[in-house]
Amino acid sequence: MELLAPIAGKILKVFVKVGDVVKETDQLFKLEAMKMEYPIFAPSAGKIMEIKVRENDEVEADDIMLVLSDN
């Protein structure tokens, strides 16, 4: 499953690393957009397979942020 950026902005913080197992609603990223901070949560439980963004990266809406295995 690919997690897409919900809005254009800047990645402030990455809370996970490849191989981490997360639960639904675990916070994965903090995104800054329109001078506000938005937490980005796991849409479902799974294992982090790939992270495609780093802190301070700029993302556009619908950019792939990470790949999460299906549980």
Secondary structure, 3 states (H helix, E strand, C coil): CEEECCCCEEEEEECCCCCCEECCCCEEEEEEECCEEEEEECCCCEEEEEECCCCCCEECCCCEEEEECCC
